[in-house]
Amino acid sequence: MSFKIIVDSCCDLTPSLLREPCYSSVPLTIRVGDKVIVDDATFDQAELLWRMKESESAPQTSCPSPAQYLDAFDCGADELYVVTLSALLSGSHNSAQQARQIWLEEHPDAKVHIFNSCSASAGEALLAMKIREFASQGLLFQQVIREVDRFSRDMQTLFVLESLDNLRKNGRLTGLQSVVTGALRIKLLMGATPEGEICKKGQAISIKQALSKMVELMVKDAKHVGRTLVLSHCNCLERAFQLKEMVLKACQFRDVVIVETRGISTVYANDGGIVAAY
């Protein structure tokens, strides 16, 4: 049985992975001032970072339409697995669900499953990689869904950003405005709740200390042993490698994969941000 893994463009897969035939990406769009940027293979991170710094208003993002997902479904694969941004952070998941309903009306025997990652960025990438792992082993469609759901429930997403401005301005920090206001001179260690909302995990006076706290949380979480860690960085490769070294000294991950943020993750991670998922 052939399979296709369809992700929205907040999924920070590497360009080489995206070129693999089992993957397909549906782009979100970004508006900065009068400029509209499509988060696809044409995305230029340096341009977006420059435009965000120059713009007085916060960048706006738009999720894919159901029609875009339908186009991705029309690929000839027997099994379709879709990974989206947290449903509590974006309309991408809802668009994918609408597309699935339409597709099944026209193809009632089709096998299509939508995974709500309850995460973003590195978390989406990790789930997409797990789907490929299980589907490549020849597991049945429902078995893949069951195994990925089990993995997803235990998955942890953590991040440290230089600036939370874009998250705050775009309403992605519901309930945290007072925390952010009081934390202007500190760095927050953030994470995701099981439902996919953003939550505070800790704070520090510098990025380096915040990353150290991130590693401490990983060490305390026995579930990390034997897992793959995905580190997504926004224009800070050196920082990502430093974090990798810290992790390898303290933790027992099977592998550490470093990826670069694509467009949507760049908007919210902003220059210097690090997202980790395992």
Phi, psi and omega in degrees: 000130177276151180222156176227136177252113183255126182238154168276167192281006169278353178281115187272059171286151178288156177305323180293321177293319181296338177279348178291141186297341182280348182251148174214141183241134177255119189280141163272171177236155183233132175245123175237109187063235179266359184266128175253126182244126177271130184275071180229205184294344180274355185300134179242105184298317182299319179296315180297315179299320179295315181295323178294322179292325182280335185279140177279338181256159180287146175294148178245141180242149179232136182280163177294155176275160174304326180298324179293321176293320179301320177299321180290326179295331186278065186239356178087000181283150179284328183232131181242122176244128183241132178242124181238164167309157173311132180297340179273355181246343186204157175276003182301317181297317179297320178298318179295321178294319177298318179297320179299316180299317179294317182297319181289333175296324181269335181227075188300338180264004183293152177250105182226127177229136179254119175265121168278108186295340188053029184204204179191173169053243182298328179295316177297317180299318181296318179296319179299321179292324178292321177301313179301318180301310183289316181295326180289340178282354179088013178296148176294159184309308182292329177293318177300313180301314182297316181292320180290321176299318179296316178297316183299323181297331181264350184295141178245138175237128180228149176207151177230126183239149173292324183217138176259010187303312183294322176296317182293312184296332181264012174074018181274001181245042180309126179086355183246005184304318181293324178297313181297317181301322181277358185243027186298333183252012177234168178253131182263139169265117186248165178207188179242139173285166177302335180275348178100017174267159179276136180222159179272134179250338181174182179209160182205172182266358178207161177300316182302316180292322179296320178293325176297320177294325176300314179296322179300319178296320179298317182299320182288338182268102184297343182293346182286338187299125178082359181268169172266136175255127175253125178248118178254127184238149177251098176059036179212061183300319180300318179296321180296319179291326176297317178295320178301317179298318179298318181295314183296331179284330189251336188243175182237047176291149176288325184202154175233121182247126178257128179230163179256142180296138171275197190297307184295317178296327177296322179302313188268327175287325179063172184304121176096358182282150179230130176239134180236141177218140178207000000 
